[in-house]
Amino acid sequence: MTQRTLLWIVSLIFMTFSLSAIRQAVAHNVAGRAARAKPAINHRYRRIAAGFDRVSYLWCVPYARKLSHIALHGDAFLWWAEADGRYVRGHRPQVGALLAFRSIPRMPLGHLAVVVKVIDSREVLVNEANWVPDTVTRNVPVIDVSPDNTWTEVRQSTGDDRFGLTYPTYGFI
């Protein structure tokens, strides 16, 4: 074996052990950070809503699951696909249906809102959790602004008869 080959093998072994040590250190650091962060995260989201809307976490998913009795899991933007073949999906609002919002950069996990009243073919009232952080909001007007009245683009009330930005949706579950 030449000196050059021997040096190459030793370097390779050293790099392998170094990378392994770095991976272990990073994993330990990440696990430590996650363990330290857990109480803060749980504290923030463990507020309990008042009255009949009691849920353990004020996120839209468990809130929507509780009100609608739809037994799906995962992030909100996944519910549309998860409902395929298990629940009726459509583009017409009905009381008790979930309006499923798509994932977008300003809302990467999507969103779910429960329809509590159909005003007309272009407006509904919804109850939802965490649209306003750590808050359950009720009877929020949502209007359909999609060109074909398919409820694939909506705007939600910001109060005072004003509506905010346009949000893409999948439709109703």
Contacts in CASP RR format, 6 or more apart in sequence:
PFRMAT RR
TARGET T0000
AUTHOR 0000-0000-0000
METHOD contacts of the structure
MODEL  1
MTQRTLLWIVSLIFMTFSLSAIRQAVAHNVAGRAARAKPAINHRYRRIAA
GFDRVSYLWCVPYARKLSHIALHGDAFLWWAEADGRYVRGHRPQVGALLA
FRSIPRMPLGHLAVVVKVIDSREVLVNEANWVPDTVTRNVPVIDVSPDNT
WTEVRQSTGDDRFGLTYPTYGFI
44 134 0 8 1.000
45 57 0 8 1.000
45 58 0 8 1.000
45 59 0 8 1.000
45 134 0 8 1.000
46 56 0 8 1.000
46 57 0 8 1.000
47 58 0 8 1.000
47 134 0 8 1.000
48 54 0 8 1.000
48 55 0 8 1.000
48 56 0 8 1.000
49 55 0 8 1.000
49 58 0 8 1.000
49 63 0 8 1.000
49 129 0 8 1.000
49 136 0 8 1.000
53 63 0 8 1.000
53 67 0 8 1.000
53 127 0 8 1.000
53 129 0 8 1.000
53 136 0 8 1.000
53 138 0 8 1.000
55 62 0 8 1.000
55 63 0 8 1.000
55 66 0 8 1.000
55 129 0 8 1.000
56 62 0 8 1.000
58 129 0 8 1.000
58 130 0 8 1.000
58 134 0 8 1.000
58 135 0 8 1.000
58 136 0 8 1.000
59 129 0 8 1.000
59 130 0 8 1.000
60 76 0 8 1.000
60 111 0 8 1.000
60 112 0 8 1.000
60 113 0 8 1.000
60 128 0 8 1.000
60 129 0 8 1.000
60 130 0 8 1.000
60 131 0 8 1.000
61 73 0 8 1.000
61 74 0 8 1.000
61 75 0 8 1.000
61 76 0 8 1.000
61 79 0 8 1.000
61 112 0 8 1.000
62 129 0 8 1.000
63 112 0 8 1.000
63 114 0 8 1.000
63 128 0 8 1.000
63 129 0 8 1.000
63 130 0 8 1.000
63 136 0 8 1.000
64 70 0 8 1.000
64 76 0 8 1.000
64 98 0 8 1.000
64 112 0 8 1.000
64 113 0 8 1.000
64 114 0 8 1.000
64 128 0 8 1.000
64 129 0 8 1.000
65 71 0 8 1.000
65 72 0 8 1.000
67 96 0 8 1.000
67 114 0 8 1.000
67 127 0 8 1.000
68 96 0 8 1.000
68 97 0 8 1.000
68 98 0 8 1.000
68 114 0 8 1.000
68 173 0 8 1.000
70 79 0 8 1.000
70 83 0 8 1.000
70 87 0 8 1.000
70 98 0 8 1.000
70 173 0 8 1.000
72 79 0 8 1.000
72 82 0 8 1.000
72 83 0 8 1.000
72 86 0 8 1.000
72 87 0 8 1.000
72 173 0 8 1.000
73 82 0 8 1.000
74 82 0 8 1.000
75 103 0 8 1.000
75 109 0 8 1.000
75 110 0 8 1.000
76 100 0 8 1.000
76 101 0 8 1.000
76 109 0 8 1.000
76 110 0 8 1.000
76 111 0 8 1.000
76 112 0 8 1.000
77 100 0 8 1.000
77 101 0 8 1.000
77 102 0 8 1.000
77 103 0 8 1.000
77 109 0 8 1.000
77 110 0 8 1.000
79 98 0 8 1.000
79 100 0 8 1.000
79 112 0 8 1.000
79 173 0 8 1.000
80 89 0 8 1.000
80 100 0 8 1.000
80 170 0 8 1.000
80 171 0 8 1.000
80 173 0 8 1.000
83 89 0 8 1.000
83 100 0 8 1.000
83 173 0 8 1.000
87 173 0 8 1.000
88 173 0 8 1.000
89 170 0 8 1.000
89 171 0 8 1.000
89 172 0 8 1.000
89 173 0 8 1.000
90 171 0 8 1.000
90 172 0 8 1.000
90 173 0 8 1.000
91 150 0 8 1.000
91 151 0 8 1.000
91 152 0 8 1.000
91 171 0 8 1.000
91 172 0 8 1.000
92 121 0 8 1.000
92 151 0 8 1.000
92 172 0 8 1.000
93 99 0 8 1.000
93 115 0 8 1.000
93 118 0 8 1.000
93 121 0 8 1.000
93 124 0 8 1.000
93 151 0 8 1.000
93 172 0 8 1.000
94 115 0 8 1.000
94 118 0 8 1.000
94 172 0 8 1.000
95 115 0 8 1.000
95 116 0 8 1.000
95 117 0 8 1.000
95 118 0 8 1.000
96 114 0 8 1.000
96 115 0 8 1.000
96 116 0 8 1.000
97 114 0 8 1.000
97 115 0 8 1.000
97 172 0 8 1.000
97 173 0 8 1.000
98 112 0 8 1.000
98 113 0 8 1.000
98 114 0 8 1.000
98 115 0 8 1.000
98 172 0 8 1.000
98 173 0 8 1.000
99 112 0 8 1.000
99 113 0 8 1.000
99 114 0 8 1.000
99 115 0 8 1.000
99 124 0 8 1.000
99 126 0 8 1.000
99 142 0 8 1.000
99 151 0 8 1.000
99 154 0 8 1.000
99 169 0 8 1.000
99 171 0 8 1.000
99 172 0 8 1.000
100 110 0 8 1.000
100 111 0 8 1.000
100 112 0 8 1.000
100 169 0 8 1.000
100 170 0 8 1.000
100 171 0 8 1.000
100 172 0 8 1.000
100 173 0 8 1.000
101 107 0 8 1.000
101 110 0 8 1.000
101 111 0 8 1.000
101 112 0 8 1.000
101 113 0 8 1.000
101 154 0 8 1.000
101 167 0 8 1.000
101 168 0 8 1.000
101 169 0 8 1.000
101 170 0 8 1.000
102 110 0 8 1.000
102 167 0 8 1.000
102 168 0 8 1.000
102 169 0 8 1.000
102 170 0 8 1.000
103 109 0 8 1.000
103 110 0 8 1.000
104 110 0 8 1.000
104 167 0 8 1.000
104 168 0 8 1.000
107 167 0 8 1.000
111 128 0 8 1.000
111 131 0 8 1.000
111 167 0 8 1.000
112 128 0 8 1.000
113 126 0 8 1.000
113 127 0 8 1.000
113 128 0 8 1.000
113 131 0 8 1.000
113 140 0 8 1.000
113 142 0 8 1.000
114 126 0 8 1.000
114 127 0 8 1.000
114 128 0 8 1.000
115 124 0 8 1.000
115 125 0 8 1.000
115 126 0 8 1.000
115 172 0 8 1.000
116 124 0 8 1.000
116 125 0 8 1.000
116 126 0 8 1.000
116 127 0 8 1.000
116 138 0 8 1.000
116 139 0 8 1.000
117 124 0 8 1.000
117 125 0 8 1.000
117 139 0 8 1.000
118 124 0 8 1.000
119 125 0 8 1.000
119 141 0 8 1.000
121 144 0 8 1.000
121 149 0 8 1.000
122 143 0 8 1.000
122 144 0 8 1.000
122 149 0 8 1.000
123 141 0 8 1.000
123 142 0 8 1.000
123 143 0 8 1.000
123 144 0 8 1.000
124 141 0 8 1.000
124 142 0 8 1.000
125 139 0 8 1.000
125 140 0 8 1.000
125 141 0 8 1.000
125 142 0 8 1.000
126 139 0 8 1.000
126 140 0 8 1.000
126 142 0 8 1.000
127 136 0 8 1.000
127 137 0 8 1.000
127 138 0 8 1.000
127 139 0 8 1.000
127 140 0 8 1.000
128 136 0 8 1.000
128 137 0 8 1.000
128 140 0 8 1.000
129 135 0 8 1.000
129 136 0 8 1.000
129 137 0 8 1.000
131 137 0 8 1.000
131 140 0 8 1.000
131 156 0 8 1.000
140 156 0 8 1.000
140 157 0 8 1.000
141 156 0 8 1.000
141 157 0 8 1.000
141 163 0 8 1.000
142 154 0 8 1.000
142 155 0 8 1.000
142 156 0 8 1.000
142 157 0 8 1.000
143 154 0 8 1.000
143 155 0 8 1.000
143 163 0 8 1.000
144 150 0 8 1.000
144 151 0 8 1.000
144 153 0 8 1.000
144 154 0 8 1.000
145 153 0 8 1.000
145 154 0 8 1.000
145 155 0 8 1.000
145 166 0 8 1.000
146 152 0 8 1.000
146 153 0 8 1.000
146 154 0 8 1.000
150 171 0 8 1.000
151 169 0 8 1.000
151 171 0 8 1.000
151 172 0 8 1.000
152 168 0 8 1.000
152 169 0 8 1.000
152 170 0 8 1.000
152 171 0 8 1.000
153 166 0 8 1.000
153 167 0 8 1.000
153 168 0 8 1.000
153 169 0 8 1.000
154 166 0 8 1.000
154 167 0 8 1.000
154 169 0 8 1.000
155 163 0 8 1.000
155 164 0 8 1.000
155 165 0 8 1.000
155 166 0 8 1.000
155 167 0 8 1.000
156 163 0 8 1.000
156 164 0 8 1.000
156 167 0 8 1.000
157 163 0 8 1.000
157 164 0 8 1.000
158 164 0 8 1.000
END
